[in-house]
Amino acid sequence: MNFEWLGRQSGHIIDLVGWHVVLSVAPLVVGLIIALPIGWVAHRSRRLHPYVVGTAGLFYTVPSLALFVMMPLILGTKILDPMNVIVSLTIYTVALLVRVVADALDAVPPETVLAATAMGYRPYQTLLLVQLPIGVPVISAGLRVAVVSNVSLASLAALLGIPQVGTLFTQGFQLRFYTPIITGIVLCLLLALVLDLLVVLGNRLLTPWTPKVVAS
């Protein structure tokens, strides 16, 4: 490792990490917002469930680099526009989370939903105040997979020249210099770990009734 190079490039590296966070987290938030109503539709209709979940899952099979290249044609953006990556990763996030949301709502005991209805809750109130809170642990597990996946896939955007941590990989490869490559790998791992821990923390804050594991 060339620590002198790291010192000179520290400001640039921080900028790359900032962009990587945006490219990883923005699709997670938008994807969850989109996946919630789609997953609810799949949960409500047994007839539509396999089609909705299956169609969403198919989007995840599209090669990420091909999707990045296609986005400027679809959106009318420039090839270096970060929006191409955000939209692409949002599609992957939705593909992952539709099934997760449907499974989370399916896991809510029917008697709990009936009890909420008997108390006068309207369908949207039952969803927001009963079903989703109970389903948070399942959704959180899906978010953990999605956020780690986004961190990994976002690095591929470096092949198109979009700045983020993956830029260090291409820079190191072009210069035959291993320090940027090692730095990029470490930063991706740390970023994935930090974002994963934030999702876990959010799950604990939203589910205070969940029993905590006490070390013996």
Salt bridges, closest charged atoms under 4 A:
GLU4 OE2 - ARG8 NH1 3.45
ASP106 OD1 - HIS43 ND1 2.59
ASP106 OD1 - ARG46 NH2 3.26
ASP196 OD1 - ARG144 NE 2.65
